């Protein structure tokens, strides 16, 4: 099975829903991002408040259609 990239998601404690924060092509950059977000306060993209009490997760992108959908709005 081929992985097309990785999603860095977070889940607030006590909640079940995961929210997408970042999409990367390599697992090493996803790990680096998670380590950075765990040590530095990261703002929520909509409310600009710092995320507190969250668990960071790395989820592989398994289908090409999901990969295309996630990178569709990429600014570069």
PDB file with SEQRES, HELIX, SHEET and CRYST1 records, atoms N, CA, C and O in Angstrom:
SEQRES   1 A   76  UNK UNK UNK UNK UNK UNK UNK UNK UNK UNK UNK UNK UNK          
SEQRES   2 A   76  UNK UNK UNK UNK UNK UNK UNK UNK UNK UNK UNK UNK UNK          
SEQRES   3 A   76  UNK UNK UNK UNK UNK UNK UNK UNK UNK UNK UNK UNK UNK          
SEQRES   4 A   76  UNK UNK UNK UNK UNK UNK UNK UNK UNK UNK UNK UNK UNK          
SEQRES   5 A   76  UNK UNK UNK UNK UNK UNK UNK UNK UNK UNK UNK UNK UNK          
SEQRES   6 A   76  UNK UNK UNK UNK UNK UNK UNK UNK UNK UNK UNK                  
HELIX    1 AA1 UNK A   27  UNK A   39  1                                  13    
HELIX    2 AA2 UNK A   64  UNK A   71  1                                   8    
SHEET    1 AA1 3 UNK A  19  UNK A  24  0                                        
SHEET    2 AA1 3 UNK A   5  UNK A  12 -1                                        
SHEET    3 AA1 3 UNK A  54  UNK A  61 -1                                        
CRYST1    1.000    1.000    1.000  90.00  90.00  90.00 P 1           1          
ATOM      1  N   UNK A   1       0.851  -1.180   0.000  1.00  0.00           N  
ATOM      2  CA  UNK A   1       0.000   0.000   0.000  1.00  0.00           C  
ATOM      3  C   UNK A   1       0.893   1.238   0.000  1.00  0.00           C  
ATOM      4  O   UNK A   1       1.843   1.326   0.777  1.00  0.00           O  
ATOM      5  N   UNK A   2       0.589   2.167  -0.852  1.00  0.00           N  
ATOM      6  CA  UNK A   2       1.385   3.378  -0.987  1.00  0.00           C  
ATOM      7  C   UNK A   2       0.786   4.507  -0.150  1.00  0.00           C  
ATOM      8  O   UNK A   2      -0.426   4.719  -0.137  1.00  0.00           O  
ATOM      9  N   UNK A   3       1.662   5.223   0.544  1.00  0.00           N  
ATOM     10  CA  UNK A   3       1.243   6.428   1.253  1.00  0.00           C  
ATOM     11  C   UNK A   3       1.569   7.629   0.376  1.00  0.00           C  
ATOM     12  O   UNK A   3       2.686   7.748  -0.127  1.00  0.00           O  
ATOM     13  N   UNK A   4       0.609   8.511   0.192  1.00  0.00           N  
ATOM     14  CA  UNK A   4       0.790   9.678  -0.664  1.00  0.00           C  
ATOM     15  C   UNK A   4       1.252  10.901   0.108  1.00  0.00           C  
ATOM     16  O   UNK A   4       1.470  11.954  -0.492  1.00  0.00           O  
ATOM     17  N   UNK A   5       1.405  10.794   1.390  1.00  0.00           N  
ATOM     18  CA  UNK A   5       1.810  11.894   2.231  1.00  0.00           C  
ATOM     19  C   UNK A   5       1.266  11.664   3.628  1.00  0.00           C  
ATOM     20  O   UNK A   5       0.774  10.583   3.949  1.00  0.00           O  
ATOM     21  N   UNK A   6       1.362  12.696   4.452  1.00  0.00           N  
ATOM     22  CA  UNK A   6       0.928  12.568   5.839  1.00  0.00           C  
ATOM     23  C   UNK A   6       0.195  13.823   6.279  1.00  0.00           C  
ATOM     24  O   UNK A   6       0.539  14.938   5.887  1.00  0.00           O  
ATOM     25  N   UNK A   7      -0.818  13.615   7.099  1.00  0.00           N  
ATOM     26  CA  UNK A   7      -1.580  14.716   7.677  1.00  0.00           C  
ATOM     27  C   UNK A   7      -1.166  14.845   9.145  1.00  0.00           C  
ATOM     28  O   UNK A   7      -1.095  13.848   9.863  1.00  0.00           O  
ATOM     29  N   UNK A   8      -0.897  16.060   9.583  1.00  0.00           N  
ATOM     30  CA  UNK A   8      -0.655  16.334  10.993  1.00  0.00           C  
ATOM     31  C   UNK A   8      -1.959  16.899  11.542  1.00  0.00           C  
ATOM     32  O   UNK A   8      -2.393  17.983  11.153  1.00  0.00           O  
ATOM     33  N   UNK A   9      -2.577  16.150  12.451  1.00  0.00           N  
ATOM     34  CA  UNK A   9      -3.870  16.519  13.017  1.00  0.00           C  
ATOM     35  C   UNK A   9      -3.732  16.672  14.521  1.00  0.00           C  
ATOM     36  O   UNK A   9      -2.770  16.197  15.124  1.00  0.00           O  
ATOM     37  N   UNK A  10      -4.699  17.337  15.113  1.00  0.00           N  
ATOM     38  CA  UNK A  10      -4.725  17.424  16.568  1.00  0.00           C  
ATOM     39  C   UNK A  10      -6.122  17.103  17.069  1.00  0.00           C  
ATOM     40  O   UNK A  10      -7.118  17.273  16.366  1.00  0.00           O  
ATOM     41  N   UNK A  11      -6.159  16.636  18.303  1.00  0.00           N  
ATOM     42  CA  UNK A  11      -7.428  16.326  18.955  1.00  0.00           C  
ATOM     43  C   UNK A  11      -7.364  16.903  20.362  1.00  0.00           C  
ATOM     44  O   UNK A  11      -6.421  16.643  21.108  1.00  0.00           O  
ATOM     45  N   UNK A  12      -8.371  17.684  20.714  1.00  0.00           N  
ATOM     46  CA  UNK A  12      -8.426  18.249  22.060  1.00  0.00           C  
ATOM     47  C   UNK A  12      -8.838  17.173  23.044  1.00  0.00           C  
ATOM     48  O   UNK A  12      -9.612  16.276  22.711  1.00  0.00           O  
ATOM     49  N   UNK A  13      -8.316  17.268  24.260  1.00  0.00           N  
ATOM     50  CA  UNK A  13      -8.650  16.278  25.279  1.00  0.00           C  
ATOM     51  C   UNK A  13     -10.139  16.318  25.582  1.00  0.00           C  
ATOM     52  O   UNK A  13     -10.719  17.389  25.760  1.00  0.00           O  
ATOM     53  N   UNK A  14     -10.744  15.155  25.637  1.00  0.00           N  
ATOM     54  CA  UNK A  14     -12.170  15.045  25.893  1.00  0.00           C  
ATOM     55  C   UNK A  14     -13.026  15.111  24.641  1.00  0.00           C  
ATOM     56  O   UNK A  14     -14.244  14.957  24.730  1.00  0.00           O  
ATOM     57  N   UNK A  15     -12.432  15.335  23.479  1.00  0.00           N  
ATOM     58  CA  UNK A  15     -13.170  15.410  22.212  1.00  0.00           C  
ATOM     59  C   UNK A  15     -12.790  14.213  21.351  1.00  0.00           C  
ATOM     60  O   UNK A  15     -11.718  13.633  21.525  1.00  0.00           O  
ATOM     61  N   UNK A  16     -13.663  13.846  20.428  1.00  0.00           N  
ATOM     62  CA  UNK A  16     -13.396  12.727  19.539  1.00  0.00           C  
ATOM     63  C   UNK A  16     -12.966  13.177  18.147  1.00  0.00           C  
ATOM     64  O   UNK A  16     -12.327  12.415  17.421  1.00  0.00           O  
ATOM     65  N   UNK A  17     -13.304  14.392  17.773  1.00  0.00           N  
ATOM     66  CA  UNK A  17     -13.042  14.862  16.416  1.00  0.00           C  
ATOM     67  C   UNK A  17     -11.592  15.332  16.267  1.00  0.00           C  
ATOM     68  O   UNK A  17     -11.072  16.073  17.101  1.00  0.00           O  
ATOM     69  N   UNK A  18     -10.963  14.886  15.192  1.00  0.00           N  
ATOM     70  CA  UNK A  18      -9.619  15.353  14.861  1.00  0.00           C  
ATOM     71  C   UNK A  18      -9.730  16.504  13.878  1.00  0.00           C  
ATOM     72  O   UNK A  18     -10.614  16.516  13.021  1.00  0.00           O  
ATOM     73  N   UNK A  19      -8.832  17.468  14.004  1.00  0.00           N  
ATOM     74  CA  UNK A  19      -8.803  18.598  13.084  1.00  0.00           C  
ATOM     75  C   UNK A  19      -7.473  18.594  12.349  1.00  0.00           C  
ATOM     76  O   UNK A  19      -6.417  18.405  12.952  1.00  0.00           O  
ATOM     77  N   UNK A  20      -7.536  18.799  11.059  1.00  0.00           N  
ATOM     78  CA  UNK A  20      -6.348  18.839  10.224  1.00  0.00           C  
ATOM     79  C   UNK A  20      -5.602  20.140  10.461  1.00  0.00           C  
ATOM     80  O   UNK A  20      -6.209  21.210  10.501  1.00  0.00           O  
ATOM     81  N   UNK A  21      -4.279  20.050  10.620  1.00  0.00           N  
ATOM     82  CA  UNK A  21      -3.480  21.257  10.814  1.00  0.00           C  
ATOM     83  C   UNK A  21      -2.472  21.464   9.690  1.00  0.00           C  
ATOM     84  O   UNK A  21      -2.234  22.597   9.272  1.00  0.00           O  
ATOM     85  N   UNK A  22      -1.869  20.365   9.192  1.00  0.00           N  
ATOM     86  CA  UNK A  22      -0.809  20.493   8.205  1.00  0.00           C  
ATOM     87  C   UNK A  22      -0.759  19.247   7.336  1.00  0.00           C  
ATOM     88  O   UNK A  22      -1.076  18.154   7.804  1.00  0.00           O  
ATOM     89  N   UNK A  23      -0.364  19.397   6.072  1.00  0.00           N  
ATOM     90  CA  UNK A  23      -0.173  18.272   5.154  1.00  0.00           C  
ATOM     91  C   UNK A  23       1.280  18.300   4.693  1.00  0.00           C  
ATOM     92  O   UNK A  23       1.773  19.342   4.260  1.00  0.00           O  
ATOM     93  N   UNK A  24       1.967  17.163   4.782  1.00  0.00           N  
ATOM     94  CA  UNK A  24       3.356  17.066   4.350  1.00  0.00           C  
ATOM     95  C   UNK A  24       3.532  15.862   3.436  1.00  0.00           C  
ATOM     96  O   UNK A  24       2.682  14.974   3.385  1.00  0.00           O  
ATOM     97  N   UNK A  25       4.644  15.847   2.717  1.00  0.00           N  
ATOM     98  CA  UNK A  25       4.931  14.738   1.817  1.00  0.00           C  
ATOM     99  C   UNK A  25       5.724  13.625   2.490  1.00  0.00           C  
ATOM    100  O   UNK A  25       5.625  12.470   2.075  1.00  0.00           O  
ATOM    101  N   UNK A  26       6.504  13.939   3.511  1.00  0.00           N  
ATOM    102  CA  UNK A  26       7.368  12.943   4.131  1.00  0.00           C  
ATOM    103  C   UNK A  26       7.032  12.757   5.604  1.00  0.00           C  
ATOM    104  O   UNK A  26       6.540  13.668   6.271  1.00  0.00           O  
ATOM    105  N   UNK A  27       7.312  11.552   6.093  1.00  0.00           N  
ATOM    106  CA  UNK A  27       7.054  11.237   7.494  1.00  0.00           C  
ATOM    107  C   UNK A  27       8.005  12.003   8.415  1.00  0.00           C  
ATOM    108  O   UNK A  27       7.617  12.404   9.512  1.00  0.00           O  
ATOM    109  N   UNK A  28       9.243  12.206   7.974  1.00  0.00           N  
ATOM    110  CA  UNK A  28      10.209  12.916   8.818  1.00  0.00           C  
ATOM    111  C   UNK A  28       9.796  14.374   9.033  1.00  0.00           C  
ATOM    112  O   UNK A  28       9.978  14.904  10.129  1.00  0.00           O  
ATOM    113  N   UNK A  29       9.253  15.019   8.024  1.00  0.00           N  
ATOM    114  CA  UNK A  29       8.797  16.409   8.214  1.00  0.00           C  
ATOM    115  C   UNK A  29       7.541  16.456   9.084  1.00  0.00           C  
ATOM    116  O   UNK A  29       7.330  17.428   9.809  1.00  0.00           O  
ATOM    117  N   UNK A  30       6.710  15.421   9.021  1.00  0.00           N  
ATOM    118  CA  UNK A  30       5.542  15.361   9.905  1.00  0.00           C  
ATOM    119  C   UNK A  30       5.990  15.179  11.350  1.00  0.00           C  
ATOM    120  O   UNK A  30       5.433  15.806  12.251  1.00  0.00           O  
ATOM    121  N   UNK A  31       6.991  14.328  11.584  1.00  0.00           N  
ATOM    122  CA  UNK A  31       7.518  14.147  12.940  1.00  0.00           C  
ATOM    123  C   UNK A  31       8.133  15.433  13.461  1.00  0.00           C  
ATOM    124  O   UNK A  31       7.923  15.796  14.618  1.00  0.00           O  
ATOM    125  N   UNK A  32       8.898  16.133  12.612  1.00  0.00           N  
ATOM    126  CA  UNK A  32       9.519  17.386  13.026  1.00  0.00           C  
ATOM    127  C   UNK A  32       8.446  18.415  13.411  1.00  0.00           C  
ATOM    128  O   UNK A  32       8.586  19.126  14.405  1.00  0.00           O  
ATOM    129  N   UNK A  33       7.389  18.481  12.620  1.00  0.00           N  
ATOM    130  CA  UNK A  33       6.299  19.419  12.898  1.00  0.00           C  
ATOM    131  C   UNK A  33       5.622  19.104  14.226  1.00  0.00           C  
ATOM    132  O   UNK A  33       5.327  20.013  15.002  1.00  0.00           O  
ATOM    133  N   UNK A  34       5.373  17.825  14.493  1.00  0.00           N  
ATOM    134  CA  UNK A  34       4.729  17.439  15.750  1.00  0.00           C  
ATOM    135  C   UNK A  34       5.626  17.796  16.932  1.00  0.00           C  
ATOM    136  O   UNK A  34       5.138  18.312  17.937  1.00  0.00           O  
ATOM    137  N   UNK A  35       6.923  17.530  16.829  1.00  0.00           N  
ATOM    138  CA  UNK A  35       7.839  17.891  17.924  1.00  0.00           C  
ATOM    139  C   UNK A  35       7.842  19.400  18.146  1.00  0.00           C  
ATOM    140  O   UNK A  35       7.880  19.856  19.289  1.00  0.00           O  
ATOM    141  N   UNK A  36       7.803  20.174  17.073  1.00  0.00           N  
ATOM    142  CA  UNK A  36       7.792  21.643  17.188  1.00  0.00           C  
ATOM    143  C   UNK A  36       6.498  22.121  17.849  1.00  0.00           C  
ATOM    144  O   UNK A  36       6.531  22.969  18.741  1.00  0.00           O  
ATOM    145  N   UNK A  37       5.362  21.578  17.412  1.00  0.00           N  
ATOM    146  CA  UNK A  37       4.076  22.013  17.942  1.00  0.00           C  
ATOM    147  C   UNK A  37       3.907  21.622  19.412  1.00  0.00           C  
ATOM    148  O   UNK A  37       3.209  22.312  20.155  1.00  0.00           O  
ATOM    149  N   UNK A  38       4.534  20.529  19.835  1.00  0.00           N  
ATOM    150  CA  UNK A  38       4.430  20.121  21.237  1.00  0.00           C  
ATOM    151  C   UNK A  38       5.217  21.038  22.164  1.00  0.00           C  
ATOM    152  O   UNK A  38       4.848  21.197  23.327  1.00  0.00           O  
ATOM    153  N   UNK A  39       6.299  21.646  21.668  1.00  0.00           N  
ATOM    154  CA  UNK A  39       7.128  22.492  22.524  1.00  0.00           C  
ATOM    155  C   UNK A  39       6.834  23.982  22.385  1.00  0.00           C  
ATOM    156  O   UNK A  39       7.176  24.759  23.277  1.00  0.00           O  
ATOM    157  N   UNK A  40       6.218  24.388  21.303  1.00  0.00           N  
ATOM    158  CA  UNK A  40       5.907  25.804  21.082  1.00  0.00           C  
ATOM    159  C   UNK A  40       4.395  25.974  20.987  1.00  0.00           C  
ATOM    160  O   UNK A  40       3.723  25.157  20.356  1.00  0.00           O  
ATOM    161  N   UNK A  41       3.851  27.020  21.602  1.00  0.00           N  
ATOM    162  CA  UNK A  41       2.403  27.232  21.516  1.00  0.00           C  
ATOM    163  C   UNK A  41       1.988  27.560  20.085  1.00  0.00           C  
ATOM    164  O   UNK A  41       2.515  28.484  19.465  1.00  0.00           O  
ATOM    165  N   UNK A  42       1.049  26.800  19.584  1.00  0.00           N  
ATOM    166  CA  UNK A  42       0.587  26.943  18.208  1.00  0.00           C  
ATOM    167  C   UNK A  42      -0.817  27.525  18.201  1.00  0.00           C  
ATOM    168  O   UNK A  42      -1.673  27.045  18.945  1.00  0.00           O  
ATOM    169  N   UNK A  43      -1.087  28.544  17.385  1.00  0.00           N  
ATOM    170  CA  UNK A  43      -2.436  29.118  17.359  1.00  0.00           C  
ATOM    171  C   UNK A  43      -3.406  28.303  16.510  1.00  0.00           C  
ATOM    172  O   UNK A  43      -3.013  27.638  15.551  1.00  0.00           O  
ATOM    173  N   UNK A  44      -4.658  28.369  16.877  1.00  0.00           N  
ATOM    174  CA  UNK A  44      -5.716  27.788  16.048  1.00  0.00           C  
ATOM    175  C   UNK A  44      -5.826  28.644  14.793  1.00  0.00           C  
ATOM    176  O   UNK A  44      -5.702  29.866  14.866  1.00  0.00           O  
ATOM    177  N   UNK A  45      -6.057  28.016  13.646  1.00  0.00           N  
ATOM    178  CA  UNK A  45      -6.056  28.755  12.385  1.00  0.00           C  
ATOM    179  C   UNK A  45      -7.259  29.700  12.246  1.00  0.00           C  
ATOM    180  O   UNK A  45      -7.157  30.722  11.567  1.00  0.00           O  
ATOM    181  N   UNK A  46      -8.363  29.383  12.860  1.00  0.00           N  
ATOM    182  CA  UNK A  46      -9.543  30.249  12.742  1.00  0.00           C  
ATOM    183  C   UNK A  46      -9.606  31.306  13.841  1.00  0.00           C  
ATOM    184  O   UNK A  46      -9.800  32.487  13.551  1.00  0.00           O  
ATOM    185  N   UNK A  47      -9.446  30.897  15.093  1.00  0.00           N  
ATOM    186  CA  UNK A  47      -9.643  31.825  16.204  1.00  0.00           C  
ATOM    187  C   UNK A  47      -8.371  32.524  16.649  1.00  0.00           C  
ATOM    188  O   UNK A  47      -8.431  33.486  17.414  1.00  0.00           O  
ATOM    189  N   UNK A  48      -7.214  32.053  16.178  1.00  0.00           N  
ATOM    190  CA  UNK A  48      -5.898  32.614  16.520  1.00  0.00           C  
ATOM    191  C   UNK A  48      -5.561  32.479  18.000  1.00  0.00           C  
ATOM    192  O   UNK A  48      -4.623  33.123  18.471  1.00  0.00           O  
ATOM    193  N   UNK A  49      -6.301  31.659  18.744  1.00  0.00           N  
ATOM    194  CA  UNK A  49      -5.980  31.405  20.143  1.00  0.00           C  
ATOM    195  C   UNK A  49      -4.982  30.252  20.215  1.00  0.00           C  
ATOM    196  O   UNK A  49      -5.008  29.370  19.356  1.00  0.00           O  
ATOM    197  N   UNK A  50      -4.104  30.237  21.216  1.00  0.00           N  
ATOM    198  CA  UNK A  50      -3.160  29.124  21.330  1.00  0.00           C  
ATOM    199  C   UNK A  50      -3.892  27.816  21.646  1.00  0.00           C  
ATOM    200  O   UNK A  50      -4.834  27.791  22.438  1.00  0.00           O  
ATOM    201  N   UNK A  51      -3.439  26.734  21.012  1.00  0.00           N  
ATOM    202  CA  UNK A  51      -4.031  25.422  21.263  1.00  0.00           C  
ATOM    203  C   UNK A  51      -3.464  24.872  22.569  1.00  0.00           C  
ATOM    204  O   UNK A  51      -2.249  24.761  22.734  1.00  0.00           O  
ATOM    205  N   UNK A  52      -4.342  24.537  23.472  1.00  0.00           N  
ATOM    206  CA  UNK A  52      -3.932  23.988  24.765  1.00  0.00           C  
ATOM    207  C   UNK A  52      -4.616  22.647  24.968  1.00  0.00           C  
ATOM    208  O   UNK A  52      -5.740  22.441  24.510  1.00  0.00           O  
ATOM    209  N   UNK A  53      -3.939  21.737  25.654  1.00  0.00           N  
ATOM    210  CA  UNK A  53      -4.469  20.403  25.955  1.00  0.00           C  
ATOM    211  C   UNK A  53      -4.869  19.662  24.684  1.00  0.00           C  
ATOM    212  O   UNK A  53      -6.013  19.232  24.540  1.00  0.00           O  
ATOM    213  N   UNK A  54      -3.930  19.520  23.776  1.00  0.00           N  
ATOM    214  CA  UNK A  54      -4.195  18.796  22.534  1.00  0.00           C  
ATOM    215  C   UNK A  54      -3.210  17.639  22.380  1.00  0.00           C  
ATOM    216  O   UNK A  54      -2.107  17.669  22.927  1.00  0.00           O  
ATOM    217  N   UNK A  55      -3.621  16.633  21.635  1.00  0.00           N  
ATOM    218  CA  UNK A  55      -2.776  15.516  21.271  1.00  0.00           C  
ATOM    219  C   UNK A  55      -2.523  15.604  19.776  1.00  0.00           C  
ATOM    220  O   UNK A  55      -3.466  15.690  18.988  1.00  0.00           O  
ATOM    221  N   UNK A  56      -1.251  15.584  19.378  1.00  0.00           N  
ATOM    222  CA  UNK A  56      -0.896  15.665  17.967  1.00  0.00           C  
ATOM    223  C   UNK A  56      -0.792  14.264  17.397  1.00  0.00           C  
ATOM    224  O   UNK A  56      -0.235  13.372  18.038  1.00  0.00           O  
ATOM    225  N   UNK A  57      -1.323  14.059  16.193  1.00  0.00           N  
ATOM    226  CA  UNK A  57      -1.345  12.758  15.537  1.00  0.00           C  
ATOM    227  C   UNK A  57      -0.825  12.889  14.107  1.00  0.00           C  
ATOM    228  O   UNK A  57      -1.009  13.917  13.455  1.00  0.00           O  
ATOM    229  N   UNK A  58      -0.171  11.829  13.635  1.00  0.00           N  
ATOM    230  CA  UNK A  58       0.274  11.763  12.248  1.00  0.00           C  
ATOM    231  C   UNK A  58      -0.540  10.668  11.565  1.00  0.00           C  
ATOM    232  O   UNK A  58      -0.500   9.506  11.969  1.00  0.00           O  
ATOM    233  N   UNK A  59      -1.275  11.051  10.532  1.00  0.00           N  
ATOM    234  CA  UNK A  59      -2.171  10.124   9.834  1.00  0.00           C  
ATOM    235  C   UNK A  59      -1.720  10.029   8.378  1.00  0.00           C  
ATOM    236  O   UNK A  59      -1.579  11.058   7.717  1.00  0.00           O  
ATOM    237  N   UNK A  60      -1.489   8.817   7.860  1.00  0.00           N  
ATOM    238  CA  UNK A  60      -1.083   8.705   6.452  1.00  0.00           C  
ATOM    239  C   UNK A  60      -2.248   8.964   5.496  1.00  0.00           C  
ATOM    240  O   UNK A  60      -3.401   8.660   5.802  1.00  0.00           O  
ATOM    241  N   UNK A  61      -1.924   9.527   4.343  1.00  0.00           N  
ATOM    242  CA  UNK A  61      -2.897   9.718   3.260  1.00  0.00           C  
ATOM    243  C   UNK A  61      -2.804   8.475   2.397  1.00  0.00           C  
ATOM    244  O   UNK A  61      -1.749   8.212   1.820  1.00  0.00           O  
ATOM    245  N   UNK A  62      -3.873   7.705   2.291  1.00  0.00           N  
ATOM    246  CA  UNK A  62      -3.814   6.396   1.645  1.00  0.00           C  
ATOM    247  C   UNK A  62      -4.365   6.354   0.232  1.00  0.00           C  
ATOM    248  O   UNK A  62      -4.072   5.415  -0.508  1.00  0.00           O  
ATOM    249  N   UNK A  63      -5.148   7.333  -0.162  1.00  0.00           N  
ATOM    250  CA  UNK A  63      -5.712   7.296  -1.510  1.00  0.00           C  
ATOM    251  C   UNK A  63      -5.284   8.529  -2.300  1.00  0.00           C  
ATOM    252  O   UNK A  63      -5.040   9.598  -1.740  1.00  0.00           O  
ATOM    253  N   UNK A  64      -5.202   8.352  -3.592  1.00  0.00           N  
ATOM    254  CA  UNK A  64      -4.812   9.450  -4.472  1.00  0.00           C  
ATOM    255  C   UNK A  64      -5.875  10.551  -4.493  1.00  0.00           C  
ATOM    256  O   UNK A  64      -5.536  11.730  -4.591  1.00  0.00           O  
ATOM    257  N   UNK A  65      -7.136  10.186  -4.403  1.00  0.00           N  
ATOM    258  CA  UNK A  65      -8.202  11.195  -4.406  1.00  0.00           C  
ATOM    259  C   UNK A  65      -8.132  12.092  -3.178  1.00  0.00           C  
ATOM    260  O   UNK A  65      -8.332  13.302  -3.278  1.00  0.00           O  
ATOM    261  N   UNK A  66      -7.848  11.504  -2.021  1.00  0.00           N  
ATOM    262  CA  UNK A  66      -7.696  12.320  -0.810  1.00  0.00           C  
ATOM    263  C   UNK A  66      -6.486  13.230  -0.946  1.00  0.00           C  
ATOM    264  O   UNK A  66      -6.538  14.392  -0.542  1.00  0.00           O  
ATOM    265  N   UNK A  67      -5.405  12.722  -1.506  1.00  0.00           N  
ATOM    266  CA  UNK A  67      -4.199  13.516  -1.727  1.00  0.00           C  
ATOM    267  C   UNK A  67      -4.486  14.728  -2.605  1.00  0.00           C  
ATOM    268  O   UNK A  67      -4.072  15.843  -2.287  1.00  0.00           O  
ATOM    269  N   UNK A  68      -5.199  14.509  -3.717  1.00  0.00           N  
ATOM    270  CA  UNK A  68      -5.550  15.614  -4.611  1.00  0.00           C  
ATOM    271  C   UNK A  68      -6.443  16.633  -3.911  1.00  0.00           C  
ATOM    272  O   UNK A  68      -6.272  17.837  -4.103  1.00  0.00           O  
ATOM    273  N   UNK A  69      -7.394  16.166  -3.101  1.00  0.00           N  
ATOM    274  CA  UNK A  69      -8.309  17.073  -2.417  1.00  0.00           C  
ATOM    275  C   UNK A  69      -7.571  17.929  -1.384  1.00  0.00           C  
ATOM    276  O   UNK A  69      -7.862  19.117  -1.246  1.00  0.00           O  
ATOM    277  N   UNK A  70      -6.625  17.337  -0.661  1.00  0.00           N  
ATOM    278  CA  UNK A  70      -5.909  18.073   0.376  1.00  0.00           C  
ATOM    279  C   UNK A  70      -4.963  19.111  -0.207  1.00  0.00           C  
ATOM    280  O   UNK A  70      -4.811  20.189   0.368  1.00  0.00           O  
ATOM    281  N   UNK A  71      -4.325  18.814  -1.331  1.00  0.00           N  
ATOM    282  CA  UNK A  71      -3.368  19.743  -1.921  1.00  0.00           C  
ATOM    283  C   UNK A  71      -4.021  20.723  -2.898  1.00  0.00           C  
ATOM    284  O   UNK A  71      -3.325  21.551  -3.485  1.00  0.00           O  
ATOM    285  N   UNK A  72      -5.316  20.650  -3.081  1.00  0.00           N  
ATOM    286  CA  UNK A  72      -5.998  21.519  -4.041  1.00  0.00           C  
ATOM    287  C   UNK A  72      -5.846  22.990  -3.677  1.00  0.00           C  
ATOM    288  O   UNK A  72      -5.621  23.811  -4.566  1.00  0.00           O  
ATOM    289  N   UNK A  73      -5.959  23.346  -2.414  1.00  0.00           N  
ATOM    290  CA  UNK A  73      -5.886  24.747  -2.013  1.00  0.00           C  
ATOM    291  C   UNK A  73      -4.500  25.189  -1.586  1.00  0.00           C  
ATOM    292  O   UNK A  73      -4.368  26.213  -0.916  1.00  0.00           O  
ATOM    293  N   UNK A  74      -3.456  24.444  -1.955  1.00  0.00           N  
ATOM    294  CA  UNK A  74      -2.100  24.766  -1.555  1.00  0.00           C  
ATOM    295  C   UNK A  74      -1.655  26.086  -2.199  1.00  0.00           C  
ATOM    296  O   UNK A  74      -1.799  26.246  -3.411  1.00  0.00           O  
ATOM    297  N   UNK A  75      -1.118  27.034  -1.421  1.00  0.00           N  
ATOM    298  CA  UNK A  75      -0.783  28.359  -1.961  1.00  0.00           C  
ATOM    299  C   UNK A  75       0.503  28.404  -2.761  1.00  0.00           C  
ATOM    300  O   UNK A  75       0.794  29.442  -3.357  1.00  0.00           O  
ATOM    301  N   UNK A  76       1.294  27.333  -2.810  1.00  0.00           N  
ATOM    302  CA  UNK A  76       2.538  27.394  -3.587  1.00  0.00           C  
ATOM    303  C   UNK A  76       2.585  26.379  -4.636  1.00  0.00           C  
ATOM    304  O   UNK A  76       3.565  26.300  -5.376  1.00  0.00           O  
TER     305      UNK A  76                                                      
END                                                                             
